Structures are given as C-alpha cells and as structure tokens.
Amino acid sequence: MRVVTTDAGLGRLEDGAVALLDTAFPEVNAVLEQEGSLRCLASCPVRRRVPLDESTLLAPLGRPRAVWGVGLNYVSKAARTGRGLPDQPILYLAASSGVSAPGAPVVIPPTATEPDYEGEIAVVIGRRLHRATESEVWPAIAGITAANDMTARDVMRTTGTPALAKSYPGFTPLGPSISTPDEFGDRHAIRVRTRVNGQLVQDDTSAGMIFPVPDLLSRLSWFAALEPGDVVLTGTPAGTGQDRGCFLADGDEVRVEVDGVLPLITRIVRPTDASRRDHRLTEQVS
C-alpha cells in the first residue's frame, strides 16, 4: 500500500489516482500513534478519487516528533571521501521544524554558502523500538519514504555540529508517499537515486549500507526509544555536491527517487544580496 497526505485528507495511491479515504485521521502520524501501523488504511472506504496530478500532496507525516540521521553509512560514500568504514554509526538529531512538503521551494539562508543535497531512504517507525534486536526492527517499521537530507557544508565544517547544518527551515523535505514494507520485493536492496536538473548524480541501493536498516535501528534503539511516527534517515551514497565540488544554486531542482515511492522534488531558491536588501527595506517600510 502507498499512502499520501493531501490537503483533502489521507489517501491511497491506486491506478494513478488518489483514493481519498473516509477516515478521521488527519495525517499518517495520527494513524501510527493509535494503530502502530498503516494496515487499517487498507480497508478504509473511499470517499472519492482524484487524479494524482490534480492533488496537492503534503508532507506525509506532518511534523515528526524526532528525525534521526546517520553520517557516512554507504561504502561508496566512504570510498569517495577516502575515509575508513566507521565501527559505530555516526548519529545525530535534526530539528523537526526543518521538515518541508514535497515540491515546496527551499530558501537557502545567506549564512549557508555551501548548500548540498543528500538523497536518502527514510524509515518511518510504526511501533515503539527500545533495546530492540535486529529481528524486531522490520516488523516495527510502518513504511519507507524519500528524503533530501540537505546540509550546509560550510556550517558543518565550522561548527562540527550536524544538527546546526541540517536544521534550517525546509532542509528536510520528506515524501511525497509512504510505501508499506510489503511493497518491497527485496527490502535489503532498496534503490535510491538523485538527479540535479535532470542529471543523475547518485545511484545506489541499501545493500551498499555500512549499517543496514535492522542493524542501524537496533543500535539506535539501545540509546533512545524510537516512537511511532519517528523518522530515521539512513544515510546518503556517493555523488553529493560535496563529492562533486558543486553546491546548489538558485533555480536548481533536486529529484530523489526511492523504490516504490513517488519522486521527491525540491526546488532551490537562493536570494541575491539585492533581493535580500529589498526585502529588509520592505519590512522597514511596513
């Protein structure tokens, strides 16, 4: 099942259309908090069907309680940077206020001079995971979605703090759809690709992870309880702007493609110095 959140309510993707559901749940997070999975949505009656291209898709989870990320979790990324494989996951929390809707423009702040994309597979927690074994992880996962874990590389370099480099408003686009685990023939080789202005720049599968999903979430759960609706970003493969020496510019379009999930598109806005001055003058006049 593939689930979306629209401005008209929750829906299932069916035959190129959104089947809007007759449910009181306003968004996916509310379903997970009460049900622990998305299975109940499979039997919800349909109010009406709307063509996908006529639907306004929102961030499927609203604002998650927690967004976890992991650095250097692909063999290809480690090889590109010339670094050895880590013995333990490099974990961090990003502010959930950075989550943005699919397709929404992301305005780069003037303090971020090296904005970068990171196409990632995002895992959505369905049931609480605490001190979990690897075998307990997949049964507790509600679904998979796409993420663009954007990073201000200059801020990361000067502060050494991932949360600061990744928490600007809009820097964590998620969605547009969530696919339940049964949608994946091989959950251990989910493909993720990133295109910038149509050019393929990242292409790998979860088989290339240093810490695969069950291992990663199990390790994390021994330090923090993962709750329904939490999101875990599972790392990015080689091919980021950092790797290519090419950071995001005004008007760039980033497209993240994850198996079984609608493409996640992010449009970049980098105001010029003149437009920022005009904006400040407008504020002063008003």
Solvent accessible surface area in square Angstrom, and as a share of the most:
residue,aa,sasa,rsa
1,M,38,0.17
2,R,79,0.29
3,V,0,0.00
4,V,0,0.00
5,T,6,0.03
6,T,7,0.04
7,D,101,0.52
8,A,42,0.32
9,G,22,0.21
10,L,1,0.01
11,G,0,0.00
12,R,28,0.10
13,L,20,0.10
14,E,48,0.21
15,D,155,0.80
16,G,59,0.57
17,A,19,0.15
18,V,0,0.00
19,A,0,0.00
20,L,3,0.02
21,L,2,0.01
22,D,81,0.42
23,T,38,0.22
24,A,106,0.82
25,F,42,0.18
26,P,92,0.58
27,E,53,0.24
28,V,0,0.00
29,N,14,0.07
30,A,26,0.20
31,V,0,0.00
32,L,1,0.00
33,E,127,0.57
34,Q,132,0.59
35,E,84,0.38
36,G,13,0.12
37,S,15,0.10
38,L,1,0.01
39,R,172,0.63
40,C,42,0.25
41,L,0,0.00
42,A,60,0.47
43,S,97,0.62
44,C,22,0.13
45,P,84,0.53
46,V,50,0.29
47,R,112,0.41
48,R,129,0.47
49,R,137,0.50
50,V,23,0.14
51,P,64,0.40
52,L,52,0.26
53,D,130,0.67
54,E,125,0.56
55,S,26,0.16
56,T,74,0.43
57,L,34,0.17
58,L,67,0.33
59,A,15,0.11
60,P,0,0.00
61,L,1,0.01
62,G,25,0.24
63,R,159,0.58
64,P,1,0.01
65,R,150,0.55
66,A,13,0.10
67,V,1,0.00
68,W,37,0.13
69,G,0,0.00
70,V,4,0.02
71,G,23,0.22
72,L,21,0.11
73,N,0,0.00
74,Y,0,0.00
75,V,74,0.43
76,S,40,0.26
77,K,14,0.06
78,A,2,0.01
79,A,77,0.59
80,R,128,0.47
81,T,53,0.31
82,G,69,0.67
83,R,138,0.50
84,G,62,0.60
85,L,102,0.51
86,P,27,0.17
87,D,127,0.66
88,Q,113,0.50
89,P,18,0.11
90,I,72,0.37
91,L,54,0.27
92,Y,21,0.08
93,L,84,0.42
94,A,8,0.06
95,A,43,0.33
96,S,24,0.16
97,S,57,0.37
98,G,0,0.00
99,V,22,0.13
100,S,18,0.12
101,A,33,0.26
102,P,20,0.12
103,G,30,0.28
104,A,32,0.24
105,P,85,0.54
106,V,1,0.01
107,V,82,0.47
108,I,3,0.01
109,P,30,0.19
110,P,80,0.50
111,T,94,0.55
112,A,0,0.00
113,T,82,0.48
114,E,37,0.17
115,P,0,0.00
116,D,0,0.00
117,Y,1,0.00
118,E,12,0.05
119,G,0,0.00
120,E,1,0.00
121,I,1,0.00
122,A,0,0.00
123,V,0,0.00
124,V,0,0.00
125,I,0,0.00
126,G,0,0.00
127,R,108,0.39
128,R,138,0.50
129,L,6,0.03
130,H,86,0.38
131,R,145,0.53
132,A,2,0.02
133,T,73,0.43
134,E,94,0.42
135,S,93,0.60
136,E,88,0.39
137,V,0,0.00
138,W,17,0.06
139,P,79,0.50
140,A,3,0.02
141,I,9,0.05
142,A,4,0.03
143,G,0,0.00
144,I,0,0.00
145,T,0,0.00
146,A,0,0.00
147,A,0,0.00
148,N,0,0.00
149,D,0,0.00
150,M,0,0.00
151,T,0,0.00
152,A,0,0.00
153,R,24,0.09
154,D,16,0.09
155,V,18,0.10
156,M,51,0.23
157,R,158,0.58
158,T,111,0.64
159,T,65,0.38
160,G,57,0.55
161,T,51,0.30
162,P,35,0.22
163,A,36,0.28
164,L,104,0.52
165,A,0,0.00
166,K,7,0.03
167,S,26,0.17
168,Y,44,0.17
169,P,108,0.68
170,G,12,0.11
171,F,0,0.00
172,T,1,0.00
173,P,2,0.01
174,L,1,0.00
175,G,0,0.00
176,P,9,0.05
177,S,0,0.00
178,I,0,0.00
179,S,0,0.00
180,T,10,0.06
181,P,22,0.14
182,D,116,0.60
183,E,80,0.36
184,F,22,0.09
185,G,92,0.89
186,D,81,0.42
187,R,85,0.31
188,H,108,0.48
189,A,36,0.28
190,I,2,0.01
191,R,92,0.34
192,V,0,0.00
193,R,66,0.24
194,T,0,0.00
195,R,60,0.22
196,V,16,0.09
197,N,95,0.49
198,G,61,0.59
199,Q,107,0.47
200,L,76,0.38
201,V,20,0.11
202,Q,2,0.01
203,D,62,0.32
204,D,30,0.16
205,T,39,0.23
206,S,8,0.05
207,A,73,0.56
208,G,19,0.18
209,M,12,0.05
210,I,32,0.16
211,F,9,0.04
212,P,62,0.39
213,V,7,0.04
214,P,16,0.10
215,D,26,0.13
216,L,0,0.00
217,L,0,0.00
218,S,12,0.08
219,R,73,0.27
220,L,1,0.00
221,S,0,0.00
222,W,142,0.50
223,F,170,0.71
224,A,26,0.20
225,A,26,0.20
226,L,0,0.00
227,E,45,0.20
228,P,32,0.20
229,G,1,0.01
230,D,0,0.00
231,V,0,0.00
232,V,1,0.00
233,L,0,0.00
234,T,0,0.00
235,G,0,0.00
236,T,10,0.06
237,P,1,0.01
238,A,16,0.12
239,G,2,0.02
240,T,0,0.00
241,G,0,0.00
242,Q,86,0.38
243,D,32,0.16
244,R,87,0.32
245,G,64,0.62
246,C,66,0.40
247,F,63,0.26
248,L,3,0.01
249,A,50,0.39
250,D,90,0.46
251,G,61,0.59
252,D,19,0.10
253,E,61,0.28
254,V,0,0.00
255,R,82,0.30
256,V,1,0.00
257,E,34,0.15
258,V,5,0.03
259,D,59,0.31
260,G,39,0.38
261,V,13,0.08
262,L,27,0.14
263,P,45,0.28
264,L,0,0.00
265,I,40,0.20
266,T,1,0.01
267,R,109,0.40
268,I,3,0.01
269,V,56,0.32
270,R,71,0.26
271,P,41,0.26
272,T,87,0.51
273,D,87,0.45
274,A,49,0.38
275,S,46,0.30
276,R,57,0.21
277,R,126,0.46
278,D,84,0.44
279,H,111,0.50
280,R,122,0.44
281,L,103,0.51
282,T,87,0.50
283,E,101,0.45
284,Q,137,0.61
285,V,133,0.76
286,S,119,0.77
